[in-house]
Every structure is written in structure tokens, then in C-alpha cells.
Amino acid sequence: MFDSYVEYKLSSSLTSKAAPEHLRREISGSIRSLNLDDQYEEAGRLTATILDLQRAAAEGVDRRAVFAHDRNTLEIWEHLYGRGASLDVGLAKLLERGNLIVIDKIAVYHKHRGRNLALRALADTLRSFRANCDLAILKVYPLQFSKGSASFDIRLRMDLLPRDWDTSRAKLKAHYQKLGFQCRPDSDFMFIASDEAHERLTTWRSGAKGPSSV
């Protein structure tokens, strides 16, 4: 029995005639963790989006149209392919040969923090969908500076999180780096190959010590 896992729900949303819904899949995940009664309870949530870039290329769909459905993924397109953008060889090869999973948001409730559940949930998500996605990307955006529902905020206890933007962002970057995410130069975007995340999750579950808590 694992001490945590992620329960997923998948859906698609119509983007446009240029980029049909089958080229984008939305993931909603409930992070489940064992409590003191050995029962799983919700410890947090995550959302992500799979962009099927391979199928888009095969169907002659413009890559930008797949990203353009919402502001978050459009910003990623601008960062990767927009004017003045430059990709290193390794990242360019991953994007050419495979699909992309965008981590939109991940949040662990206050009473479950300090156990690396966010990193384990990220690794589990990338392992679960790595057959369809070679690369994952996220934007470092500290949770306390985003908005959510009142009931969600209560469980997160965001009032206890630091309010200094630069310090919070640096701390979050360092946390993602423990899983293997790499920073994009001069930006808040980070990426990782799905196979690398899978290897780290397998190591943790085999009994090896995981990353230290923050």
C-alpha cells in the first residue's frame, strides 16, 4: 500500500475548428493520502493539460492553435516559440518527438504539508501519462498569490504562507528542482522529461529516501 496516490478525471474541451478538442485533454487530480486510521483522504488537488502535438502535426494543425485555448498555455507557446524565443537542443528534440503536459496548479492542504506530497503527486502524474507525454512544463507561481474558492482557501491556510514574492518563488523553484525540474533561462518556467520523473518515483516507492522536506 502506497502512502499517497492521485485519483484522476480526464475531460476534453472544444478549442476551435483549427484545434479540435481531441488535441487537448484536461486532467483534474485529487491527491489522496493515508491518515492515522489507514484510510485515504483528500490531501490536495492538481490540474494539468495534455497537448497532443504529435497528432496536431499529423493532422496539419498549427501548433499555436493547440496552445491558444487559454491564457496559461498561450503564454507557454509565446515562451517556447514566440519572437525571440530560443530552445536548447535537448528541449527542442523532446518537443519535436513527443507531446507536452502542462502542470496548471498543484496544492496540498495545510495539515498535509511537509511530506513532499506535491512532488510525489507530480511524479505520479508524469508516470501515469508518460506514454502520451515526453515532456512536462510548469510555471513557478506561489499558491498564496493565486485565487481560489473560500472553502479551498481555508484548507490551504494560505494566510500562513510567506507573502514575499521573490522569496516564495525562489523557495518553490528549489522545491521543484528536487524532483528534477530544470529552470528555463530568465523565466519562471521549468521542465522535466517524464521518464526522469518516473525513475525518481520508482526509487522513492522502492524504499529509498526521497527529497528532504521544505
Wavefront OBJ file of the C-alpha trace (Angstrom):
o trace
v 0.000 0.000 0.000
v 1.384 3.409 -1.009
v 1.163 6.305 1.443
v -0.241 8.536 -1.303
v -1.576 8.417 -4.834
v -3.528 10.610 -7.269
v -7.087 9.915 -8.433
v -7.609 11.327 -11.933
v -10.518 12.568 -14.007
v -9.996 13.448 -17.665
v -12.061 15.623 -19.973
v -11.732 17.486 -23.252
v -12.832 20.964 -24.192
v -13.605 22.341 -27.630
v -10.959 24.860 -28.555
v -11.646 25.916 -32.142
v -12.103 24.487 -35.593
v -8.367 24.891 -36.035
v -7.592 22.853 -32.906
v -10.316 20.264 -32.180
v -10.957 19.058 -28.635
v -9.138 15.742 -29.093
v -5.851 17.662 -29.219
v -6.277 18.907 -25.632
v -7.142 16.803 -22.574
v -7.796 18.369 -19.199
v -6.696 16.471 -16.070
v -8.208 17.014 -12.640
v -6.487 15.097 -9.851
v -7.346 14.501 -6.219
v -4.234 13.843 -4.121
v -5.078 11.038 -1.681
v -3.012 10.307 1.409
v -3.235 7.780 4.241
v -4.414 9.177 7.571
v -3.831 7.802 11.070
v -6.738 5.351 10.596
v -5.075 3.911 7.457
v -7.812 5.424 5.332
v -7.170 7.544 2.266
v -8.385 11.125 2.445
v -8.037 14.067 0.096
v -4.819 15.915 0.868
v -4.786 18.293 -2.096
v -5.574 18.811 -5.760
v -3.834 19.270 -9.049
v -4.842 20.254 -12.558
v -2.929 19.715 -15.790
v -3.406 19.796 -19.553
v -2.108 17.366 -22.187
v -1.320 18.942 -25.549
v -1.240 16.338 -28.325
v 1.376 17.985 -30.511
v 2.216 14.804 -32.436
v -1.354 14.322 -33.580
v -1.658 18.015 -34.383
v 1.384 17.753 -36.667
v -0.016 14.620 -38.315
v -3.333 16.366 -38.965
v -1.733 19.563 -40.206
v -2.990 21.650 -37.273
v -0.937 24.720 -36.463
v 0.931 24.214 -33.195
v -0.057 27.644 -31.895
v -3.755 26.803 -32.233
v -3.332 23.928 -29.758
v -1.788 26.277 -27.182
v -4.145 29.207 -27.811
v -7.181 27.837 -25.928
v -6.370 29.635 -22.671
v -4.005 32.248 -21.304
v -1.787 29.811 -19.422
v -0.877 27.595 -22.366
v -0.718 30.534 -24.772
v 1.909 32.091 -22.502
v 3.907 28.865 -22.745
v 3.687 28.942 -26.542
v 4.987 32.515 -26.539
v 7.854 31.472 -24.279
v 8.804 28.424 -26.355
v 8.126 29.619 -29.892
v 7.375 33.344 -29.814
v 9.518 36.132 -31.176
v 12.993 35.990 -29.717
v 12.461 32.580 -28.115
v 15.320 30.102 -28.209
v 15.321 26.402 -27.345
v 18.322 24.352 -26.320
v 18.923 21.197 -28.347
v 17.646 18.752 -25.738
v 14.388 20.602 -25.138
v 13.806 21.101 -28.856
v 14.205 17.362 -29.516
v 11.731 16.458 -26.776
v 9.163 18.875 -28.179
v 9.671 17.619 -31.711
v 9.219 13.935 -30.941
v 6.576 13.978 -28.205
v 3.601 15.596 -26.569
v 3.518 18.068 -23.725
v 1.841 18.006 -20.326
v 1.342 21.385 -18.704
v 1.024 21.411 -14.916
v -1.513 24.163 -14.257
v -1.825 24.073 -10.464
v -0.895 21.841 -7.555
v -1.993 22.490 -3.979
v -1.537 20.479 -0.784
v -3.773 21.238 2.189
v -2.142 22.756 5.242
v -2.287 19.728 7.561
v -0.609 17.517 4.946
v 2.342 19.785 4.137
v 5.927 18.862 4.905
v 5.638 15.314 3.491
v 6.606 16.009 -0.135
v 3.099 15.123 -1.312
v 3.229 17.755 -4.051
v 6.430 16.312 -5.524
v 5.122 12.754 -5.258
v 1.848 13.766 -6.906
v 3.747 15.480 -9.720
v 5.916 12.403 -10.261
v 2.843 10.135 -10.166
v 1.074 12.303 -12.749
v 4.032 12.267 -15.113
v 4.404 8.497 -14.665
v 0.703 7.919 -15.321
v 0.692 9.897 -18.565
v 4.260 9.396 -19.785
v 3.101 7.035 -22.547
v 1.494 10.100 -24.153
v 3.812 12.878 -22.958
v 7.580 13.082 -23.158
v 7.898 16.470 -21.532
v 6.262 18.360 -18.671
v 6.374 22.098 -18.128
v 5.110 24.347 -15.362
v 5.273 27.970 -14.339
v 6.544 28.776 -10.870
v 3.709 30.707 -9.251
v 3.416 30.537 -5.448
v -0.056 29.411 -4.435
v -0.682 32.231 -1.969
v -0.676 34.749 -4.817
v -3.451 32.972 -6.743
v -7.203 32.954 -6.137
v -9.461 30.017 -5.281
v -12.783 29.260 -3.624
v -13.281 30.219 0.034
v -13.553 26.593 1.197
v -10.424 25.665 -0.754
v -8.500 28.581 0.769
v -9.472 27.515 4.300
v -7.968 24.068 3.816
v -4.855 25.567 2.279
v -4.367 28.106 5.095
v -2.681 30.463 2.684
v -2.588 33.074 5.432
v 0.265 31.055 6.953
v 2.361 31.142 3.792
v 5.052 33.808 3.233
v 3.848 36.963 1.477
v 7.197 37.932 -0.029
v 7.010 37.185 -3.757
v 10.715 36.783 -4.526
v 11.422 34.572 -1.518
v 8.351 32.408 -2.143
v 9.207 31.990 -5.817
v 12.823 31.051 -5.101
v 11.726 28.512 -2.492
v 9.202 26.946 -4.869
v 11.792 26.686 -7.659
v 14.181 24.924 -5.310
v 11.404 22.527 -4.309
v 10.620 21.549 -7.925
v 14.321 21.106 -8.600
v 14.344 18.271 -6.044
v 12.174 16.275 -8.456
v 14.461 17.141 -11.361
v 12.679 20.107 -12.942
v 15.090 22.454 -14.693
v 14.704 26.212 -14.995
v 14.315 27.890 -18.349
v 16.792 30.771 -18.645
v 15.498 34.139 -17.426
v 11.959 32.889 -16.811
v 9.663 31.252 -14.274
v 9.108 28.190 -16.487
v 10.571 24.809 -15.544
v 10.545 21.482 -17.393
v 11.361 17.805 -16.942
v 11.372 14.713 -19.133
v 8.590 12.353 -17.972
v 10.935 9.355 -17.878
v 13.144 11.103 -15.326
v 10.193 11.777 -13.025
v 9.082 8.152 -13.387
v 12.521 6.901 -12.354
v 12.531 9.094 -9.256
v 9.049 7.981 -8.185
v 10.036 4.334 -8.627
v 13.120 4.930 -6.460
v 11.076 6.541 -3.690
v 8.496 3.751 -3.701
v 11.200 1.092 -3.544
v 12.161 2.422 -0.141
v 14.949 4.836 -0.965
v 14.924 8.173 0.802
v 13.002 10.811 -1.080
v 13.812 14.512 -1.278
v 14.077 16.376 2.000
v 11.041 18.359 3.095
v 10.881 22.128 2.975
l 1 2 3 4 5 6 7 8 9 10 11 12 13 14 15 16 17 18 19 20 21 22 23 24 25 26 27 28 29 30 31 32 33 34 35 36 37 38 39 40 41 42 43 44 45 46 47 48 49 50 51 52 53 54 55 56 57 58 59 60 61 62 63 64 65 66 67 68 69 70 71 72 73 74 75 76 77 78 79 80 81 82 83 84 85 86 87 88 89 90 91 92 93 94 95 96 97 98 99 100 101 102 103 104 105 106 107 108 109 110 111 112 113 114 115 116 117 118 119 120 121 122 123 124 125 126 127 128 129 130 131 132 133 134 135 136 137 138 139 140 141 142 143 144 145 146 147 148 149 150 151 152 153 154 155 156 157 158 159 160 161 162 163 164 165 166 167 168 169 170 171 172 173 174 175 176 177 178 179 180 181 182 183 184 185 186 187 188 189 190 191 192 193 194 195 196 197 198 199 200 201 202 203 204 205 206 207 208 209 210 211 212 213 214
